[in-house]
Amino acid sequence: MTRPWNYRDLTGRRFGRLRVIEDAGRSPKKRTMWRCKCDCGKEVVVMSHNLTTGRTKSCGCLQKEALENARCARWESKLYIAYGSNLDTAQMKYRCPGAKVVSRSWLPGYKLVFQGRLYCAHANVIPDKKSRVPVVIWKITRDDEKNLDRYEGVRGGYYTREFMDVDVNGKKKKALIYIMTPNAYGNPTSDYYTTLMNGYREFDFPIDILVHAVAESRLKAQFGREV
């Protein structure tokens, strides 16, 4: 096999995720081709120029992973799980003008509680295998997300941003949720409680979940015991 004048032996060299195994001949345009093995185990034949210029760095798995990560990032930035006062659509319209309701849902394995200040507590969810929390899934914009960070006191450490799998119309999706940092139990204000009650009624959630959460949190705050 005649080799071109500028032939360079790439055998054994690594380019991104690809390791060159052997010379695979010439393309119809007389370009040198190399058989390569990707870190994922798949073998591919790649043109010499594409390897040396960095145009081809994998068998294609690298691009697939990048697309999947981008897809997850888009979902994480657009879906938001509300379980507290942001169940109320009037409040969300004011706080997050671009937000739209996607679906009702539930968080299995979590319990609704009220924590924070003794007489100005806010909703939180904590792990509890026997419980579940009603939630509303919102589709939000980047500006909405920034507003939520501000309202939830993320910079001050009151709530933290997390991402959680949640059922959205029968499909599991990853969405943004705000979880309170460890705090004492307390009582919600009457205005805050009314806003939550409006949300529960609007989305036809069982009111007893909210009532029980308030009563239990109040007793824990006062006496350190559950209902």
N, C-alpha and C positions, 0 to 999 in steps of 0.2 A: 504494500500500500504506500503510495507516494505521499510524503508529508509536505505541507506548505512550507515556504521559506521561513515564516515567522512562527513555526511550531514550537510550543512550550509544553513540556510534559507536566501535567497537573496531578498525576497519580499520587494518591496519599494526602493531598492537600485538602484543607477544610475551607468551605465558603458558607458562612452562616450555619445552618443545620445540615448542610450537605458535605459528605466526605467522598472525594473522587476515588472510584474503584479502578476504572480502566478506560482506555481509549475505545470509543464506540463507533469509530469510523467518521465519514464525512457526510454532510448534509447535501441536498441537491445543488446547493450553491457553493460546494466545496469548503464549507465551514467545519472546523473540527468539533466533534461531539464527544461528550464524556458521560460514561455511566456513573451515576452517583447514588449513594445510599443516604437517605434522610435519617435523622435521629429518631423519627417515629417508626422506622423499619421499612418504609417503602422505597423502592428503587425507581429512579427516573433517569432519562437521558437529556442532558442539557448542553446547549451550545457554549463553547469556550468563552466567547465574548460576554455572555450573560452571567457567567460565573465570576469572571475577573472584574467586571464593572459593578458587581453587587446587585444586578437586576434580578437574579434568581438566587434566593437564599434558602429555599426549602422545596419540598415536593408539592407544595400548595397548602400544607397544613398550617403554616404560619399565617397566611392570609385568612384562612377559615377561622383561626383563633382570634385574629384581630377583628373580624366581622362580628363574631359572637360576643366579644368583649364590648364592642361598640353598641351592639343590640342591647346588652344588659345595662350598659351605662344610660342608654336612652330611656329604658323602662324605669331605672332607679331614679332618674331625674324627673319623670313625668307622673309616676304613680305615688300617691300619698295615702297612708292609712290614718284615718281620723277615728278617735274613740272618745274624745272629750268634748269640749265646747264647740269644736269645729265640725261636729255633726250637724250643727245648726246652719242651714243654707244661707240665712240672712247674714250671719256673722262672716261666713266664708266669702260671700259676695263682697263684703266690705274689705276684709283682709286680703283676699286673693281674687281680684276681679277676673282673672283669666281661668279660674278653676271650673271644672265641670264634673258632675257626678258620673261615675262609671258604673258602680254597683253597690249593693249592700253585701256584707260578708260577715264572717266570724273569725276570731282568733282562738282556736282551740288550745287548751293547755295554758291559758292565761286568765287572770282574775282582775277585775276593776277595783281599784282602791283610790283613796284620796290622801295625798301627802303634801308636805311643804310646811307652810306656817300653820300654827294651831287653829287660827280662825280665818285663814285665807288659803285653804288647801286647794290643790288642783288634781285633776284626774291623772292616774298612772296605771300601767298594767304590769303585773308581776307574775312569774311562773306559778302555775297551780294546775296539776294534772286533771283535777276534777271539775274545772271551770272552763268557761269560754266567754269571750267578750264580743259584743256586737260592734261592728265597725262600718264605716262608709269609705269606699275607695274613690279618691278624687284624681283626676288628671290635671296636673298643674304645669304652669309655665316656669321658666327660669326666674322671672321676677317674683312669681308666687312663692317659689322655694326660698328666695332671699327674705321675703316678708315673713314666712313661717319661721325661719331661723331667728329672726328678730323677736317675734311674738313669743316664741318658746324659750327665749333667753339662752340660746346655745352659747353665745360668746361668754356669758357669765357663769356657765356651767350648771344652769338649772335643769335643762333637759339636754340629752345627747342625741345625735342623729345615728340611727341604725337602719339596716335594711333587712327586711323579713319576707319570707315566702307567704303569700296569701292567696286564697281562692278568689279568682275574678271571673265570674260567669262560667264556672266549671273548669277553668284553667289555672294552674299555679303560676303566679307571677311574683317577681321580686319588687318590693315597694318600700318607700321611705316611711319610717315611723320615728316618732320622738318618744324616748324613754327617759323618765326622770332619774336623775342621779340619786343615790341613797339618801333618804330623807325621812323625817318623822311623820307619823299619821296626824291628820288634822280634819277640820270641818270646812267644807266649801261655803262661800258666801251665798246668800239667798239669790243674788243676781246670777252668779255662776251656775248654781243649781238649776235655776229656771231656764237658762240657756241650754243646758244639757237635756232637761226634760222636754224642751221644744224639739230638740233633735231626735230624741227617742220616739216621741209621738209622730213626728213627720215621717220617719222611716219605719214606723210600726214595730219597734223593738220592745221586748218585754220590760215593762217599767219596773218590775220587781228586782231586776238586776241592779238598776241604778239605786233604788231605795235601799236594798240590802248593803250595797257598797258604802253608801253614806253612813248607815247605821253602824256597820262593822268598824269603819274607820274612826267614827266618833268615839266608840267604846274603847278602841285600841289607844286612841289619843288620851283618853281620860283614865282608863284603868288597866290598859295593857292586855285586854282579853278580847276574844272574838264573840260574835253573836251566837 
